[in-house]
Amino acid sequence: MFTQPIGSQLMRSKCIVSFVKRCSSLCTNIENVEKHPRFQCDTRLLKVGIMGVPNSGKSTIINHLMDRKACPTSSKVHTTRSAAMAIITLGDTQIVFLDTPGLINENEKKRFNLENSFLKDSKRALREADIVGVIHDVSNSHTRDRLDIKIINLLESNKDKPSILILNKIDMLKSKRKLLDITRLLTDNCVDGKPIPGHQQHSIKLQFEKETKAWPYFKDIFMVSALTGDGLPEVKKYLVDKSKPGEWLFPDNIWTDKSAEDIIQSSVQAKLLDFLPQEIPYSLTVEIEYFDINEKGVISTVVLVKTPSIRLSKLVAGAGYGKLRQIIQSVQEDLQNAFKNFVRISIVLDPPPQIPK
């Protein structure tokens, strides 16, 4: 019945038991070693997913927090064309912002000739984030009383992750009472699922109650102005405090995951949005024709802007190339703020506008 003597099997069983005990003891010793201060991680990390509808001020807020023009901005929607990381390193703490394009639907993607990444980057960024920051524009009278349903859906699908609400452009709202009422509508009068104390139901106009969309699980709420910087130091301190022990994702001298060429290209696209009317900028293509960095970090670059026609090239150039010179000067200022160094930039139009300089 037995292939080996019973005594031999018992001896083998005792060896196994002894081996298991030694393994258990070894695991305990390893845990104790890991808890020893010498082996503790001496750096801290927080990944922050930033989301909001187009033109809510996501990139502007990140730039203020970083004190550099890391993310190109403009007055028009869809300036941020793809997800990007912006990195702040403060002492032993690294905060990585996952900046995403504004949330859109399929119709908006087709209308503005946007990349497929617009529909995917926000979901991908939120999966990687430790905490989610929702930027909401309180200056827009049509949308300030409710969260976009796309934001609600993303928060619901990432309910296990803490989220904060950042009310932006408060400098445009004169009434403090209105600001508090907006806050209660956006949060369903709750913070972290608990009712906000002192709420008076009759103080809020609820004629659009059925259309109101809210998220009652925000951990905290901040009121800021990306234009003036008001309230942003509190946001930065909060994020530093929420960081946890962990290895940095980037060296302390890195402030973006984008290449210098990508930053230049995005900056030119942003200025075209600012300087050109209506939807014309969305039909233009921007390419880097030449790029060089010397030993002192000075950047020299030539950017090619392709337009669908000579007529549009003339529109971009302006009378006597005056508008193009303004665009170049504005791009240069933004790039020098971003790179903290001198930048030489030329912009060439294709096809050439064929107008006298």
ZANU-341165 format. One record per residue (C-alpha): residue in three letters; y, x negated, z negated. Coordinates in steps of 0.5 Angstrom, whole numbers, plus 500, padded with zeros to 3 digits. Example, Ala and Ser with C-alpha at 12.3 -4.5 7.8 and 13.67 -1.06 7.14 Angstrom:
// ZANU-341165
ALA491475484SER498473486
This chain:
// ZANU-341165
MET500500500PHE505494498THR506489503GLN508484497PRO506484490ILE509488485GLY512482481SER515479487GLN519486489LEU521486481MET523479482ARG527481488SER530487485LYS533483479CYS536478484ILE539483488VAL542486481SER544479479PHE548478486VAL551485485LYS554483478ARG557476481CYS560480487SER563485482SER566479477LEU568476483CYS572482486THR575483479ASN577475479ILE580476486GLU584482484ASN587478477VAL589472482GLU593477487LYS597480481HIS599473478PRO606472480ARG605466484PHE601470489GLN606476489CYS610477495ASP617474494THR620478500ARG622486501LEU621490507LEU623497509LYS623500516VAL628506517GLY626511523ILE633513525MET633520529GLY638525531VAL640529537PRO644526543ASN651523541SER650525533GLY652517532LYS646514530SER647507534THR655507531ILE652508524ILE647502525ASN652498528HIS657499522LEU651498517MET650491521ASP657489522ARG656488529LYS655491535ALA648491536CYS647498539PRO651500545THR655506544SER659511548SER663517548LYS657521552VAL650523551HIS644518552THR647512551THR641509548ARG636509553SER630506549ALA627505542ALA630498539MET630495533ALA636493529ILE635488523ILE639487517THR637481512LEU640481505GLY638476500ASP630477500THR630484503GLN630486510ILE631492513VAL629494520PHE632500523LEU628503529ASP634506533THR631512538PRO634515544GLY637522542LEU632528542ILE631531549ASN627536553GLU624536560ASN630539563GLU635534560LYS631529562LYS631531569ARG638533569PHE641526567ASN635522570LEU632519564GLU626515563ASN620518560SER621514554PHE626519552LEU620524550LYS616519547ASP620513543SER622518537LYS615520535ARG613512536ALA618510531LEU617515526ARG610513526GLU612506524ALA617508519ASP617508512ILE623512511VAL626517516GLY634518517VAL636524520ILE643523523HIS647530523ASP654531527VAL658536522SER664536527ASN660540532SER662547530HIS656550535THR651546532ARG653544525ASP650549521ARG643548523LEU638543525ASP635542532ILE628545532LYS626538535ILE628535529ILE624540525ASN618539528LEU618531528LEU619532520GLU614537519SER609532523ASN611526519LYS612530512ASP608525508LYS614520509PRO620521505SER627523509ILE634523508LEU640527511ILE646523513LEU652528515ASN656524520LYS663525522ILE666528516ASP673525517MET673531523LEU672536517LYS678538513SER675543508LYS670540503ARG668547501LYS665547508LEU662541508LEU658543502ASP656550505ILE653546511THR649542507ARG646548503LEU645551510LEU641545513THR637544507ASP635551505ASN639549499CYS634544496VAL633537495ASP626534495GLY623541495LYS627543489PRO633548489ILE640545489PRO643547482GLY650551482HIS649555488GLN653561490GLN649565495HIS656569497SER660563498ILE656561505LYS657565511LEU650568513GLN652572519PHE647567523GLU642566518LYS636568523GLU638562527THR639557522LYS634551522ALA633547515TRP629542512PRO628543504TYR625536503PHE630531504LYS630526498ASP637525499ILE643527502PHE649522504MET656524507VAL659519512SER664517517ALA661512522LEU668512525THR671509518GLY665507515ASP666511509GLY660513505LEU656507509PRO656502503GLU652507499VAL647508505LYS646501505LYS645500498TYR640506497LEU636503503VAL635496500ASP633499493LYS628503497SER625497500LYS618495497PRO615488497GLY612486504GLU613480509TRP619480514LEU618482521PHE623477523PRO626471521ASP633472517ASN637469523ILE634475528TRP638481528THR635485534ASP628485538LYS632486545SER633480549ALA640478550GLU639480558ASP637487555ILE643488551ILE648486556GLN645491561SER645496556SER653494554VAL655495561GLN651502562ALA655504556LYS662502558LEU660506565LEU659512561ASP666511557PHE670510564LEU667514569PRO667522569GLN662527568GLU655525570ILE657519575PRO654514571TYR647516570SER647515578LEU648508577THR643502576VAL645496572GLU641489573ILE642482571GLU644477577TYR645471573PHE644469566ASP645462562ILE646460555ASN649453553GLU648449548LYS653452544GLY651459545VAL656461550ILE653466554SER655466562THR652472566VAL653476572VAL651483572LEU650487579VAL652495579LYS648499584THR652505587PRO649510591SER655510596ILE661506598ARG665512595LEU662511588SER663503588LYS671505590LEU671510584VAL668505579ALA673499582GLY679503581ALA686502585GLY686494586TYR680493582GLY684495575LYS678500572LEU673495574ARG677489570GLN678494564ILE670495564ILE669488564GLN674486558SER671492554VAL664490555GLN666482554GLU669485547ASP663488545LEU658483547GLN662478543ASN662482537ALA654483538PHE653475539LYS658473535ASN660468540PHE664467547VAL661471553ARG663470560ILE661476564SER663478571ILE661485574VAL659486582LEU659492585ASP653494591PRO655496596PRO662492595PRO668497595GLN672494601ILE678495598PRO684490597LYS685486590
